[in-house]
Amino acid sequence: MKIAIYSRGGETVRQEDLMLLLDELEKQKISCYMHHDFFEQVKHLFQSTQYPTFIDAGDLDDSFECVISMGGDGTLLDTLTFIRDSNIPVLGINFGRLGFLATIGKHELTNTVTALVNRTYVVDRRSLIHLDANIPLFGKTPYALNEFAIHKRDTSSMIKIHTYLNGEFLNTYWADGIIVSTPTGSTGYSLSCNGPILFPESGSFIITPVAPHNLNVRPIVIPDDSIVSFEIEGRTDQFICALDSRREIVNKDIQLAVKKEAFTIGLLRLSENSYLQTLRSKLSWGLDKRN
């Protein structure tokens, strides 16, 4: 068995935690490949061991059991750009803060490696959102797990976003921006803009305005077989187009449309964990200081 490890590194991952994970993998005779940039940051920790590395999606094939993401949810979203449509599941170990996607805690490293060996884990299939534009955007990864977003730049005035659903006019949003979220992304940026929480298998998108000028404009849930297209107006010539944590600056005359991606991503979790458990834990449901 072999796995790959990706991390942004820096101060996110402690040396002790990394060494514990690598020791557990070695005990179970699991081959470990590290992302090249991460290995360059940590190679001073290894005296004689030279871990093989990978650079991009072309270095990963179906012989890998999974890719381990060490960090927070942002790190896991970065990891997906290496996976693409390879069908390799991602296991997120949370070294960040909230961790809706990277749900496995640092204290569960030993149990996690045991689950990998025994294959007693669960893989949840998550839908993605795909971006089409009349100019090349986001290279070979024009997809997102959480959301697609249009947003004004910096301190510029609000923008007008004419939005169409399967070619039919839906609404003109006067706002700082707009989010089209997947069910997975419903606990992300959309939630912070008062969007609803969806179950991952709900088969829907959420259209959520960001700071709308009209107070009667609210998030709307639509079927994920819809195509959502946009036309932008504004006092400035450029705005931000984002897929998860990646963004590009584009001109307002660009043509944009989003739809459900043709492939899905697998998120690996321990069998004793569940989505409801994650919601209760991360949102502190049921906790009351008065009790």
VMD Tcl script that draws the C-alpha trace (Angstrom):
set ca {
  {0.00 0.00 0.00}
  {1.15 3.53 -0.69}
  {-0.20 6.96 0.16}
  {0.69 10.56 -0.66}
  {0.99 13.46 1.80}
  {0.31 17.12 1.01}
  {0.69 20.09 3.35}
  {1.33 23.78 3.06}
  {3.83 23.32 5.87}
  {4.97 26.36 7.79}
  {3.82 26.47 11.41}
  {0.60 24.56 10.67}
  {2.05 21.08 11.19}
  {4.16 20.39 14.28}
  {7.29 18.28 13.94}
  {6.09 15.77 16.57}
  {2.80 15.17 14.76}
  {4.47 14.64 11.40}
  {7.02 12.22 12.85}
  {4.26 10.29 14.66}
  {2.33 9.87 11.42}
  {5.41 8.78 9.48}
  {6.38 6.32 12.22}
  {2.91 4.78 12.20}
  {2.98 4.47 8.41}
  {6.42 2.83 8.55}
  {5.25 0.35 11.21}
  {2.45 -0.73 8.91}
  {4.82 -0.89 5.91}
  {2.91 1.80 4.02}
  {4.95 3.60 1.37}
  {4.77 7.36 1.71}
  {5.17 9.96 -1.06}
  {5.41 13.62 -0.03}
  {4.62 16.69 -2.06}
  {7.93 18.07 -3.27}
  {7.59 21.56 -1.75}
  {6.53 20.17 1.62}
  {9.41 17.70 1.68}
  {11.87 20.52 0.99}
  {10.59 22.25 4.14}
  {10.92 19.20 6.40}
  {13.78 17.15 4.92}
  {16.14 18.37 7.64}
  {14.18 16.17 10.06}
  {15.34 13.00 8.34}
  {18.94 11.88 8.61}
  {19.03 8.97 6.21}
  {15.46 8.54 4.94}
  {14.78 9.97 1.50}
  {11.05 9.99 0.86}
  {9.89 9.85 -2.76}
  {8.02 12.96 -3.85}
  {5.31 14.04 -6.26}
  {4.90 17.40 -7.97}
  {1.54 17.46 -9.72}
  {-1.47 15.35 -10.70}
  {0.55 13.49 -13.33}
  {2.57 11.81 -10.57}
  {-0.50 10.29 -8.88}
  {-2.31 7.21 -10.20}
  {-4.79 4.62 -8.97}
  {-2.07 2.71 -7.13}
  {-2.36 5.26 -4.31}
  {-4.75 4.35 -1.50}
  {-5.38 8.00 -0.66}
  {-3.81 11.45 -0.35}
  {-3.44 12.70 3.21}
  {-3.98 16.43 3.65}
  {-2.24 17.80 6.75}
  {-3.60 21.22 7.65}
  {-7.00 22.88 7.67}
  {-9.85 23.00 5.19}
  {-7.86 25.36 2.94}
  {-5.08 22.80 2.69}
  {-7.58 20.11 1.75}
  {-9.01 22.33 -0.98}
  {-5.47 22.78 -2.34}
  {-5.07 18.99 -2.32}
  {-8.02 18.58 -4.69}
  {-6.09 20.30 -7.47}
  {-3.70 17.32 -7.45}
  {-6.48 14.73 -7.44}
  {-8.58 15.94 -10.40}
  {-10.55 13.00 -11.85}
  {-8.14 10.28 -10.65}
  {-10.68 8.92 -8.15}
  {-8.09 8.91 -5.34}
  {-9.82 9.77 -2.03}
  {-8.54 12.51 0.26}
  {-8.06 12.07 4.00}
  {-8.02 15.37 5.88}
  {-6.14 15.57 9.20}
  {-7.11 18.81 10.90}
  {-4.21 20.99 12.03}
  {-6.20 24.15 11.43}
  {-9.15 25.67 13.30}
  {-12.74 24.71 12.44}
  {-12.25 21.78 10.07}
  {-15.53 20.92 8.33}
  {-13.64 19.00 5.62}
  {-10.50 17.94 7.48}
  {-12.43 16.22 10.26}
  {-9.83 13.82 11.68}
  {-8.08 15.22 14.75}
  {-4.36 15.05 15.50}
  {-5.09 12.71 18.41}
  {-6.54 10.16 15.96}
  {-3.38 9.58 13.90}
  {-2.74 6.04 15.16}
  {-6.38 4.96 14.69}
  {-6.39 6.53 11.23}
  {-3.38 4.54 10.02}
  {-4.94 1.35 11.44}
  {-8.15 2.10 9.53}
  {-6.13 2.59 6.33}
  {-4.44 -0.78 6.74}
  {-7.67 -2.61 7.55}
  {-9.70 -0.54 5.08}
  {-12.31 0.11 7.73}
  {-12.90 3.67 6.55}
  {-15.77 5.24 4.62}
  {-15.40 7.28 1.40}
  {-18.03 9.98 0.91}
  {-18.51 11.08 -2.69}
  {-18.83 14.86 -2.98}
  {-20.09 16.77 -6.00}
  {-18.08 19.62 -7.52}
  {-18.95 22.81 -9.38}
  {-17.44 23.46 -12.83}
  {-16.73 26.87 -14.37}
  {-17.00 27.65 -18.08}
  {-15.81 30.99 -19.46}
  {-15.13 32.52 -22.86}
  {-11.45 32.89 -21.89}
  {-9.18 30.31 -20.19}
  {-9.47 30.48 -16.40}
  {-7.91 28.35 -13.64}
  {-5.86 26.20 -16.00}
  {-6.57 22.48 -15.80}
  {-8.59 22.78 -12.59}
  {-11.72 24.85 -13.39}
  {-13.68 23.19 -10.60}
  {-14.32 23.68 -6.90}
  {-15.52 21.58 -3.98}
  {-16.98 24.45 -1.95}
  {-18.06 27.30 -4.16}
  {-17.74 29.57 -7.15}
  {-17.83 33.27 -6.28}
  {-17.96 36.63 -8.03}
  {-16.85 39.57 -5.91}
  {-16.06 43.24 -6.30}
  {-12.46 44.34 -5.87}
  {-11.25 45.93 -2.64}
  {-13.14 49.15 -1.83}
  {-14.91 49.53 -5.18}
  {-18.66 50.11 -5.27}
  {-21.14 47.25 -5.48}
  {-21.66 45.42 -8.75}
  {-24.79 44.36 -10.66}
  {-24.88 40.63 -11.38}
  {-27.51 39.60 -13.93}
  {-28.12 35.92 -13.21}
  {-29.76 33.35 -15.49}
  {-30.97 29.83 -14.73}
  {-30.80 27.52 -17.76}
  {-30.94 30.60 -19.97}
  {-33.96 32.14 -18.23}
  {-33.53 35.38 -16.29}
  {-33.55 34.79 -12.52}
  {-32.58 38.08 -10.88}
  {-30.24 41.05 -10.93}
  {-28.24 41.11 -7.71}
  {-27.02 44.53 -6.55}
  {-24.38 43.32 -4.12}
  {-20.71 43.03 -3.23}
  {-20.77 39.63 -4.92}
  {-22.52 36.32 -5.36}
  {-21.76 32.72 -4.35}
  {-22.85 29.51 -6.02}
  {-22.19 26.84 -3.43}
  {-22.19 23.05 -3.49}
  {-23.75 21.15 -0.56}
  {-20.22 20.65 0.80}
  {-19.62 24.40 0.60}
  {-22.88 25.18 2.39}
  {-20.90 25.24 5.67}
  {-18.30 27.62 4.20}
  {-18.48 31.12 2.70}
  {-22.18 30.71 1.90}
  {-23.01 29.99 5.55}
  {-21.22 33.17 6.65}
  {-23.54 35.06 4.26}
  {-26.65 33.50 5.86}
  {-26.97 30.61 3.41}
  {-28.63 27.35 4.52}
  {-26.81 24.13 5.45}
  {-27.38 21.25 3.01}
  {-26.60 17.56 3.38}
  {-23.78 16.48 1.02}
  {-26.06 14.12 -0.95}
  {-28.86 16.67 -1.43}
  {-28.19 17.22 -5.16}
  {-28.48 21.01 -5.03}
  {-26.65 24.29 -5.44}
  {-27.16 27.41 -3.32}
  {-27.11 30.90 -4.87}
  {-26.18 33.30 -2.07}
  {-25.73 37.07 -2.51}
  {-22.91 38.79 -0.62}
  {-24.15 41.93 1.19}
  {-27.12 42.55 -1.17}
  {-28.45 46.09 -1.45}
  {-32.07 44.87 -1.50}
  {-32.99 43.30 1.82}
  {-35.71 41.09 0.29}
  {-33.06 39.17 -1.69}
  {-32.25 35.91 0.04}
  {-30.30 32.71 -0.75}
  {-32.07 30.26 -3.03}
  {-31.59 26.49 -3.42}
  {-31.69 25.12 -6.99}
  {-31.22 21.65 -8.55}
  {-27.58 20.88 -9.33}
  {-28.41 19.87 -12.91}
  {-28.99 23.58 -13.61}
  {-26.64 25.85 -15.56}
  {-26.19 29.25 -13.91}
  {-24.80 32.04 -16.09}
  {-23.89 35.65 -15.33}
  {-23.47 39.09 -16.86}
  {-21.69 41.73 -14.78}
  {-22.05 45.51 -14.63}
  {-20.16 47.92 -12.42}
  {-18.34 51.23 -12.14}
  {-15.00 49.45 -12.29}
  {-13.75 47.38 -15.21}
  {-12.59 44.37 -13.24}
  {-13.83 42.06 -10.50}
  {-12.74 38.88 -8.71}
  {-13.67 35.41 -9.93}
  {-12.96 32.65 -7.39}
  {-13.05 28.87 -7.13}
  {-12.61 27.85 -3.50}
  {-9.39 29.52 -2.33}
  {-8.13 30.27 -5.85}
  {-8.95 33.53 -7.58}
  {-8.38 35.46 -10.80}
  {-8.99 39.08 -11.73}
  {-11.20 39.32 -14.83}
  {-12.81 42.05 -16.92}
  {-16.51 42.75 -16.52}
  {-17.31 41.84 -20.14}
  {-16.38 38.19 -19.52}
  {-18.97 35.45 -20.04}
  {-19.30 33.03 -17.10}
  {-21.42 29.95 -16.42}
  {-21.28 27.23 -13.78}
  {-22.66 23.71 -13.68}
  {-22.14 20.41 -11.90}
  {-18.75 18.84 -12.63}
  {-18.75 15.52 -14.51}
  {-16.73 13.73 -11.79}
  {-16.85 13.65 -8.00}
  {-14.26 13.74 -5.22}
  {-13.96 11.16 -2.43}
  {-13.46 12.35 1.14}
  {-12.24 9.61 3.46}
  {-13.51 9.49 7.04}
  {-13.32 7.07 9.95}
  {-16.35 4.79 10.14}
  {-17.29 6.07 13.61}
  {-17.60 9.66 12.36}
  {-20.62 11.11 10.54}
  {-21.81 14.37 8.96}
  {-24.28 14.99 11.79}
  {-21.52 14.48 14.33}
  {-19.37 17.00 12.48}
  {-22.19 19.58 12.45}
  {-22.86 19.18 16.16}
  {-19.18 19.39 17.02}
  {-18.10 22.27 14.77}
  {-21.19 24.43 15.34}
  {-21.41 23.64 19.08}
  {-25.01 22.57 18.77}
  {-26.58 21.48 22.05}
  {-24.01 23.31 24.14}
  {-25.39 25.89 26.54}
  {-23.38 27.68 29.21}
  {-26.51 27.79 31.36}
  {-26.43 23.98 31.75}
}
mol new
graphics top color blue
foreach p $ca { graphics top sphere $p radius 0.5 }
foreach p [lrange $ca 0 end-1] q [lrange $ca 1 end] { graphics top cylinder $p $q radius 0.2 }
display resetview
